[in-house]
Amino acid sequence: MKHLKFCPKCGKESLIFDGDKKFSCSHCDFVMYHNCAAAVAVVIKCGDEIFLTKRNQNPKLGKLDLAGGFTDPKESAEETCTRELWEELRLEIDTKKLKFLMSLPNVYHYKEIDYNTLDLFFEYEVEEKFEVKKLELHEISETIWVKKSEINLDDIAFDSQRKFFESYL
């Protein structure tokens, strides 16, 4: 947030960030809140194995991740799960089979900006394991199935997912 100095309303170099979520201008009446962004993470499960992706971009390049992503404006969490699983994995899902598990706060650091997120965790069970034929290589370098008992929390990309797996496993 250190790069945001100029007020978008009056143009003066008078924008103040409170260090949490509020921007305000000391010259005019401009106020803007940098609130939480919603994001989903889907635990795709087959028996005692979990489907994980390996990140192919920063933040956390090379670390393991759950399929998912940010919620678009006017989109429900379930719609986000459907869209993200299709975009990333070409996996069509039945939203009636999505099971909400929990939510956790997280900080997503991207290009020198910290985005506070509320990560919504869902579980989706499949009958048989699948392979992804065409990866979104700008996001994912590979996919793997891992036994729940063999998940190493140090390999997981994000704090919220590590905390999630601590209770899920």
GROMACS elastic network, one bead per residue, 0.5 to 0.9 nm:
[ bonds ]
;  ai    aj funct       b0    kb
    1     4     6  0.56371   500
    1     5     6  0.85748   500
    1    17     6  0.74687   500
    1    19     6  0.84895   500
    1   112     6  0.75318   500
    1   113     6  0.58651   500
    1   114     6  0.76305   500
    2     5     6  0.72544   500
    2    17     6  0.83705   500
    2   112     6  0.86603   500
    2   113     6  0.85702   500
    3     6     6  0.88173   500
    3   112     6  0.88986   500
    4     7     6  0.81861   500
    4    15     6  0.70841   500
    4    16     6  0.84766   500
    4    17     6  0.84237   500
    5    12     6  0.82624   500
    5    13     6  0.53824   500
    5    14     6  0.62624   500
    5    16     6  0.71232   500
    5    17     6  0.87323   500
    6     9     6  0.87752   500
    6    10     6  0.83050   500
    6    11     6  0.56766   500
    6    12     6  0.54411   500
    6    14     6  0.59227   500
    6    15     6  0.54429   500
    6    16     6  0.89710   500
    6    25     6  0.85020   500
    7    10     6  0.57087   500
    7    12     6  0.55691   500
    7    13     6  0.63371   500
    7    14     6  0.61573   500
    7    15     6  0.51790   500
    7    16     6  0.88160   500
    7    24     6  0.80412   500
    7    25     6  0.61426   500
    7    27     6  0.86403   500
    7    28     6  0.85752   500
    7    30     6  0.74387   500
    8    11     6  0.55547   500
    8    12     6  0.81998   500
    8    15     6  0.86607   500
    8    30     6  0.80775   500
    9    12     6  0.83846   500
    9    25     6  0.87065   500
    9    28     6  0.78606   500
    9    29     6  0.86255   500
    9    30     6  0.64640   500
   10    13     6  0.89693   500
   10    25     6  0.85786   500
   10    27     6  0.77871   500
   10    28     6  0.67893   500
   10    30     6  0.82508   500
   11    14     6  0.82202   500
   12    15     6  0.76759   500
   12    25     6  0.84255   500
   12    27     6  0.73934   500
   13    25     6  0.86282   500
   13    27     6  0.88948   500
   14    24     6  0.82498   500
   14    25     6  0.54233   500
   14    26     6  0.55269   500
   14    27     6  0.62783   500
   14    28     6  0.87951   500
   15    23     6  0.65491   500
   15    24     6  0.56746   500
   15    26     6  0.65880   500
   15    27     6  0.83390   500
   15    30     6  0.87204   500
   16    19     6  0.89307   500
   16    22     6  0.81492   500
   16    23     6  0.54945   500
   16    24     6  0.53033   500
   16    25     6  0.59809   500
   16    26     6  0.70884   500
   17    20     6  0.74895   500
   17    21     6  0.73264   500
   17    22     6  0.58093   500
   17    24     6  0.66847   500
   17    25     6  0.89229   500
   18    21     6  0.65559   500
   18    22     6  0.55477   500
   18    23     6  0.65366   500
   18    24     6  0.82587   500
   19    22     6  0.75029   500
   19    23     6  0.88123   500
   20    34     6  0.81665   500
   21    32     6  0.83555   500
   21    33     6  0.54702   500
   21    35     6  0.60351   500
   21    36     6  0.87219   500
   21   116     6  0.89210   500
   22    31     6  0.71360   500
   22    32     6  0.59267   500
   22    34     6  0.61374   500
   22    35     6  0.83352   500
   23    30     6  0.80929   500
   23    31     6  0.56471   500
   23    32     6  0.50960   500
   23    33     6  0.61279   500
   23    34     6  0.75724   500
   24    27     6  0.89231   500
   24    28     6  0.84422   500
   24    29     6  0.74422   500
   24    30     6  0.55963   500
   24    32     6  0.64310   500
   24    33     6  0.86708   500
   25    28     6  0.56133   500
   25    29     6  0.63658   500
   25    30     6  0.53803   500
   25    31     6  0.66851   500
   26    29     6  0.76975   500
   26    30     6  0.84092   500
   27    30     6  0.84225   500
   34    37     6  0.88249   500
   34   115     6  0.82189   500
   34   116     6  0.83483   500
   35   115     6  0.84051   500
   35   116     6  0.70509   500
   35   117     6  0.83425   500
   36   105     6  0.86827   500
   36   115     6  0.71291   500
   36   118     6  0.62459   500
   37    70     6  0.71853   500
   37    71     6  0.74993   500
   37   115     6  0.71532   500
   37   116     6  0.63330   500
   37   118     6  0.62064   500
   37   119     6  0.84901   500
   38    69     6  0.86315   500
   38    70     6  0.59463   500
   38    71     6  0.54835   500
   38    72     6  0.84492   500
   38    77     6  0.80150   500
   38   116     6  0.88498   500
   38   117     6  0.56254   500
   38   118     6  0.50245   500
   38   119     6  0.61661   500
   38   120     6  0.74106   500
   39    68     6  0.73142   500
   39    69     6  0.53032   500
   39    71     6  0.53235   500
   39    72     6  0.89745   500
   39    77     6  0.76592   500
   39    80     6  0.80463   500
   39   117     6  0.65920   500
   39   118     6  0.61407   500
   39   120     6  0.60867   500
   39   121     6  0.87091   500
   40    67     6  0.82246   500
   40    68     6  0.51981   500
   40    69     6  0.54569   500
   40    70     6  0.64414   500
   40    71     6  0.71580   500
   40    77     6  0.66273   500
   40    78     6  0.85238   500
   40    80     6  0.69420   500
   40    81     6  0.64793   500
   40    84     6  0.86989   500
   40   103     6  0.89976   500
   40   118     6  0.83439   500
   40   119     6  0.54587   500
   40   121     6  0.59069   500
   40   122     6  0.73640   500
   41    65     6  0.85276   500
   41    66     6  0.55859   500
   41    67     6  0.57272   500
   41    69     6  0.66860   500
   41    81     6  0.76464   500
   41   119     6  0.67898   500
   41   120     6  0.61761   500
   41   122     6  0.62788   500
   41   123     6  0.85340   500
   41   161     6  0.82853   500
   42    66     6  0.59326   500
   42    67     6  0.54973   500
   42    68     6  0.59099   500
   42    81     6  0.70308   500
   42    85     6  0.83913   500
   42    98     6  0.86527   500
   42   120     6  0.84499   500
   42   121     6  0.59296   500
   42   123     6  0.55699   500
   42   124     6  0.67241   500
   43    50     6  0.65897   500
   43    51     6  0.69339   500
   43    52     6  0.80955   500
   43    66     6  0.63228   500
   43    67     6  0.73722   500
   43   121     6  0.73747   500
   43   122     6  0.60683   500
   43   124     6  0.60336   500
   43   125     6  0.80958   500
   44    49     6  0.84720   500
   44    50     6  0.57761   500
   44    51     6  0.53526   500
   44    52     6  0.80118   500
   44    66     6  0.81752   500
   44    67     6  0.80684   500
   44   122     6  0.85317   500
   44   123     6  0.60104   500
   44   125     6  0.57474   500
   44   126     6  0.70425   500
   45    48     6  0.71251   500
   45    49     6  0.57850   500
   45    51     6  0.63939   500
   45   123     6  0.71166   500
   45   124     6  0.61180   500
   45   126     6  0.61516   500
   45   127     6  0.87608   500
   45   129     6  0.84951   500
   45   145     6  0.89109   500
   46    49     6  0.53496   500
   46    50     6  0.65386   500
   46    51     6  0.80702   500
   46   124     6  0.87842   500
   46   125     6  0.58583   500
   46   126     6  0.53595   500
   46   127     6  0.62818   500
   46   128     6  0.61261   500
   46   129     6  0.61817   500
   46   145     6  0.88344   500
   47    50     6  0.82468   500
   47   125     6  0.81573   500
   47   126     6  0.83640   500
   47   127     6  0.81224   500
   47   128     6  0.83656   500
   47   147     6  0.88188   500
   48   146     6  0.83906   500
   48   147     6  0.56614   500
   48   148     6  0.58525   500
   48   149     6  0.81704   500
   49   129     6  0.87761   500
   49   145     6  0.59933   500
   49   146     6  0.51872   500
   49   148     6  0.55010   500
   49   149     6  0.85735   500
   50   144     6  0.82313   500
   50   145     6  0.54822   500
   50   146     6  0.52944   500
   50   147     6  0.62261   500
   50   148     6  0.62951   500
   50   151     6  0.87728   500
   51    66     6  0.73891   500
   51    67     6  0.82179   500
   51   129     6  0.85183   500
   51   143     6  0.71557   500
   51   144     6  0.58389   500
   51   146     6  0.64832   500
   51   147     6  0.89856   500
   52    64     6  0.62425   500
   52    65     6  0.56989   500
   52    66     6  0.52766   500
   52    67     6  0.69318   500
   52   142     6  0.86847   500
   52   143     6  0.57398   500
   52   144     6  0.53853   500
   52   145     6  0.62274   500
   52   146     6  0.73041   500
   53    63     6  0.83212   500
   53    64     6  0.55797   500
   53    65     6  0.51592   500
   53    66     6  0.60905   500
   53    67     6  0.66066   500
   53   140     6  0.62767   500
   53   141     6  0.75457   500
   53   142     6  0.59130   500
   53   144     6  0.63192   500
   53   145     6  0.88099   500
   54    61     6  0.78721   500
   54    62     6  0.56517   500
   54    63     6  0.55947   500
   54    65     6  0.60270   500
   54    66     6  0.86678   500
   54   139     6  0.84673   500
   54   140     6  0.55573   500
   54   141     6  0.55814   500
   54   142     6  0.53167   500
   54   143     6  0.60691   500
   54   144     6  0.79930   500
   54   157     6  0.88698   500
   55    58     6  0.75698   500
   55    59     6  0.83494   500
   55    60     6  0.68583   500
   55    61     6  0.51240   500
   55    63     6  0.55980   500
   55    64     6  0.62410   500
   55    65     6  0.65774   500
   55   138     6  0.88783   500
   55   139     6  0.59920   500
   55   141     6  0.60764   500
   55   142     6  0.78253   500
   55   157     6  0.80944   500
   56    60     6  0.85067   500
   56    61     6  0.54112   500
   56    62     6  0.60489   500
   56    63     6  0.84498   500
   56   137     6  0.67257   500
   56   138     6  0.61792   500
   56   142     6  0.82613   500
   57    60     6  0.70717   500
   57    62     6  0.76137   500
   57   138     6  0.67553   500
   57   139     6  0.57647   500
   57   140     6  0.75673   500
   57   141     6  0.87140   500
   58    62     6  0.84804   500
   58   109     6  0.87641   500
   58   110     6  0.73360   500
   58   111     6  0.87344   500
   58   139     6  0.89060   500
   59   108     6  0.76085   500
   59   109     6  0.64937   500
   59   110     6  0.62272   500
   59   111     6  0.85658   500
   59   157     6  0.83192   500
   60    63     6  0.56202   500
   60    64     6  0.84927   500
   60   156     6  0.89398   500
   60   157     6  0.55834   500
   60   158     6  0.76691   500
   61    64     6  0.87247   500
   61   157     6  0.81672   500
   62   140     6  0.88728   500
   62   141     6  0.78863   500
   62   155     6  0.88137   500
   62   157     6  0.82490   500
   63   154     6  0.88574   500
   63   155     6  0.56801   500
   63   156     6  0.57516   500
   63   158     6  0.86178   500
   64   143     6  0.88744   500
   64   155     6  0.57985   500
   64   157     6  0.54199   500
   64   158     6  0.86623   500
   65    68     6  0.86578   500
   65   155     6  0.87597   500
   65   156     6  0.60414   500
   65   157     6  0.57071   500
   65   158     6  0.75734   500
   65   161     6  0.78655   500
   66   156     6  0.87486   500
   66   157     6  0.89124   500
   66   161     6  0.79280   500
   67    81     6  0.85209   500
   67    84     6  0.73044   500
   67    85     6  0.65678   500
   67    88     6  0.73532   500
   67    89     6  0.82490   500
   68    80     6  0.76876   500
   68    81     6  0.62726   500
   68    83     6  0.87235   500
   68    84     6  0.53542   500
   68    85     6  0.65540   500
   68    88     6  0.80361   500
   69    80     6  0.74289   500
   69    81     6  0.79189   500
   69    84     6  0.62586   500
   69   119     6  0.89574   500
   70    80     6  0.73541   500
   70    84     6  0.84801   500
   70   117     6  0.87294   500
   70   119     6  0.87661   500
   71    74     6  0.84304   500
   71    75     6  0.63027   500
   71    76     6  0.73050   500
   71    77     6  0.65886   500
   71    79     6  0.83477   500
   71    80     6  0.54839   500
   71    81     6  0.86219   500
   72    75     6  0.54659   500
   72    76     6  0.82828   500
   72    80     6  0.72745   500
   73    76     6  0.86241   500
   75    78     6  0.81424   500
   75    79     6  0.59812   500
   75    80     6  0.64878   500
   76    79     6  0.50637   500
   76    80     6  0.62264   500
   76    81     6  0.87280   500
   77    81     6  0.63179   500
   77    82     6  0.87559   500
   77   120     6  0.76449   500
   78    81     6  0.50525   500
   78    82     6  0.63403   500
   78    83     6  0.86894   500
   78    95     6  0.64468   500
   78    98     6  0.76412   500
   78   122     6  0.88766   500
   79    82     6  0.50442   500
   79    83     6  0.61020   500
   79    84     6  0.84633   500
   79    95     6  0.80228   500
   80    83     6  0.51033   500
   80    84     6  0.58452   500
   80    85     6  0.83028   500
   81    84     6  0.52999   500
   81    85     6  0.59533   500
   81    86     6  0.83975   500
   81    93     6  0.85944   500
   81    95     6  0.81845   500
   81    98     6  0.86531   500
   81   122     6  0.83631   500
   82    85     6  0.54703   500
   82    86     6  0.62144   500
   82    87     6  0.86644   500
   82    91     6  0.83118   500
   82    92     6  0.70224   500
   82    93     6  0.62959   500
   82    94     6  0.81331   500
   82    95     6  0.71499   500
   83    86     6  0.51950   500
   83    87     6  0.60424   500
   83    88     6  0.85177   500
   83    92     6  0.87969   500
   84    87     6  0.50204   500
   84    88     6  0.58467   500
   84    89     6  0.79552   500
   84    90     6  0.88785   500
   84    91     6  0.89738   500
   85    88     6  0.53514   500
   85    89     6  0.54145   500
   85    90     6  0.64104   500
   85    91     6  0.54956   500
   85    92     6  0.70912   500
   85    93     6  0.78366   500
   86    89     6  0.54478   500
   86    92     6  0.59229   500
   86    93     6  0.82531   500
   87    90     6  0.58614   500
   87    91     6  0.80559   500
   87   136     6  0.74981   500
   88    91     6  0.79709   500
   88   134     6  0.87401   500
   88   135     6  0.65780   500
   88   136     6  0.55598   500
   88   137     6  0.89683   500
   88   139     6  0.78286   500
   88   140     6  0.77600   500
   89    92     6  0.86854   500
   89   131     6  0.88913   500
   89   132     6  0.59011   500
   89   133     6  0.81314   500
   89   134     6  0.72742   500
   89   135     6  0.63618   500
   89   136     6  0.74552   500
   90   132     6  0.74136   500
   90   133     6  0.84376   500
   90   134     6  0.77132   500
   90   135     6  0.84063   500
   91   132     6  0.83024   500
   93    96     6  0.87003   500
   93    97     6  0.79210   500
   93    98     6  0.84307   500
   93   124     6  0.84099   500
   94    97     6  0.56623   500
   94    98     6  0.73063   500
   95    98     6  0.51900   500
   95    99     6  0.86813   500
   95   124     6  0.87890   500
   96    99     6  0.80653   500
   97   123     6  0.83862   500
   97   124     6  0.63237   500
   97   125     6  0.74634   500
   98   122     6  0.62571   500
   98   123     6  0.58305   500
   98   124     6  0.51192   500
   98   125     6  0.79735   500
   99   121     6  0.85863   500
   99   122     6  0.53272   500
   99   123     6  0.50632   500
   99   124     6  0.65145   500
   99   125     6  0.89405   500
  100   103     6  0.86980   500
  100   120     6  0.76108   500
  100   121     6  0.61607   500
  100   123     6  0.64688   500
  101   120     6  0.77670   500
  101   121     6  0.54794   500
  101   122     6  0.53686   500
  101   123     6  0.68077   500
  101   168     6  0.88877   500
  102   119     6  0.84130   500
  102   120     6  0.61249   500
  102   121     6  0.53741   500
  102   122     6  0.74315   500
  102   164     6  0.80290   500
  103   118     6  0.65732   500
  103   119     6  0.54473   500
  103   121     6  0.59077   500
  103   160     6  0.87595   500
  103   164     6  0.85450   500
  104   117     6  0.83853   500
  104   118     6  0.57775   500
  104   119     6  0.53020   500
  104   120     6  0.67750   500
  104   121     6  0.81170   500
  104   160     6  0.59030   500
  104   161     6  0.84289   500
  104   163     6  0.82439   500
  104   164     6  0.76507   500
  105   116     6  0.72594   500
  105   117     6  0.57677   500
  105   119     6  0.60131   500
  105   120     6  0.88925   500
  105   159     6  0.89231   500
  105   160     6  0.64665   500
  106   115     6  0.82901   500
  106   116     6  0.59613   500
  106   117     6  0.51445   500
  106   118     6  0.61999   500
  106   119     6  0.67267   500
  106   158     6  0.77168   500
  106   159     6  0.66528   500
  106   160     6  0.54432   500
  106   161     6  0.87897   500
  107   114     6  0.61214   500
  107   115     6  0.55677   500
  107   117     6  0.58973   500
  107   118     6  0.86596   500
  107   158     6  0.84359   500
  107   159     6  0.81527   500
  107   160     6  0.84462   500
  108   113     6  0.81512   500
  108   114     6  0.56801   500
  108   116     6  0.63621   500
  108   117     6  0.68755   500
  108   158     6  0.81694   500
  109   112     6  0.65316   500
  109   113     6  0.56481   500
  109   115     6  0.61488   500
  109   116     6  0.86454   500
  110   113     6  0.53690   500
  110   114     6  0.64341   500
  110   115     6  0.75196   500
  111   114     6  0.83976   500
  119   160     6  0.72558   500
  119   161     6  0.85774   500
  121   161     6  0.86995   500
  121   164     6  0.80871   500
  125   128     6  0.89494   500
  126   129     6  0.70326   500
  126   130     6  0.87918   500
  129   145     6  0.79936   500
  131   143     6  0.79345   500
  131   144     6  0.86028   500
  132   135     6  0.64605   500
  132   142     6  0.88080   500
  132   143     6  0.74374   500
  134   137     6  0.84258   500
  135   138     6  0.85440   500
  135   139     6  0.82336   500
  135   140     6  0.64422   500
  135   141     6  0.73601   500
  135   142     6  0.74102   500
  135   143     6  0.85683   500
  136   139     6  0.55971   500
  136   140     6  0.57532   500
  136   141     6  0.79276   500
  137   141     6  0.56195   500
  137   142     6  0.83013   500
  138   141     6  0.78319   500
  140   143     6  0.75549   500
  146   149     6  0.82310   500
  146   150     6  0.65244   500
  146   151     6  0.65335   500
  147   150     6  0.52509   500
  147   151     6  0.67025   500
  148   151     6  0.56085   500
  148   169     6  0.65296   500
  149   152     6  0.86076   500
  149   169     6  0.74240   500
  151   154     6  0.88200   500
  151   155     6  0.79539   500
  151   156     6  0.84879   500
  151   165     6  0.86575   500
  151   169     6  0.86962   500
  152   155     6  0.55736   500
  152   156     6  0.72028   500
  153   156     6  0.53001   500
  153   157     6  0.87061   500
  153   161     6  0.86655   500
  153   162     6  0.56714   500
  153   163     6  0.87401   500
  153   165     6  0.74952   500
  153   166     6  0.79850   500
  154   157     6  0.80223   500
  154   162     6  0.78979   500
  155   162     6  0.89157   500
  156   159     6  0.79611   500
  156   161     6  0.68834   500
  156   162     6  0.61107   500
  157   160     6  0.89117   500
  157   161     6  0.73430   500
  157   162     6  0.77485   500
  158   161     6  0.53369   500
  158   162     6  0.63530   500
  158   163     6  0.87268   500
  159   162     6  0.51265   500
  159   163     6  0.61528   500
  159   164     6  0.84627   500
  160   163     6  0.51029   500
  160   164     6  0.59939   500
  160   165     6  0.86148   500
  161   165     6  0.60465   500
  161   166     6  0.85062   500
  162   165     6  0.51536   500
  162   166     6  0.62248   500
  163   166     6  0.51108   500
  163   167     6  0.68871   500
  163   168     6  0.87408   500
  164   167     6  0.55980   500
  164   168     6  0.60212   500
  164   169     6  0.84777   500
  165   169     6  0.54925   500
  166   169     6  0.58550   500
